[in-house]
């Protein structure tokens, strides 16, 4: 990583993460979406002068011993010198990203997050991690829905994901009934002030404008 880019990431890490020991787990940013509603690559939308992918890297690198990016355009992320995983079969959506990520990860426990979540919270990620040794999937569930693209998945999920991919069942939530899932509800997340903000993601230009106005 070039010195200038490295210093920016280090500064963001100081802003976003406590200096705690890194988890022996892998964090993966899913940046392979088509961005059809946004009409531009969401990973490079800038908030406070930093691309979202750079902000996410800064958070994940304070939490995890290994950080990867999932994208079919690795040339876009070369400046970060983070390994980039590509799909083997295109147009399978994020489920293919989960499958390839779990195969590529050094660790059995893997946190996946969409690249379009501007306000990741290291403390929340660490809290979710405490359940993953006992469960195959750990996913936050709030009043307004679950967040399977801000969740932990264990390598034990690989056979089930593979079967679903082969059957054309591409929903990320579609294989969870065959796995041991821990839904972490709001009552277990009371130490965080604004969960709706932490877990928000950007789908449309209108979403992005609303975030910029905050």
Secondary structure, DSSP 8 states (H G I E B T S, - for coil): --HHHHHHHHHHHHHH------EEEEEEEE-----TTTSS-GGG-EETTEEHHHHHHHHHHHHEEEEEEE-S-GGGGGGGT--EE--SSSS-THHHHHHHHHHH-SSSEEEEEETT-TT--HHHHHHHHTTTTT-SEEEEEETTEEEEEEEEEEGGGHHHHHHHHHHT---GGGGGGGS-EEEEEGGG-TT-S-HHHHT----SHHHHHHHHH-
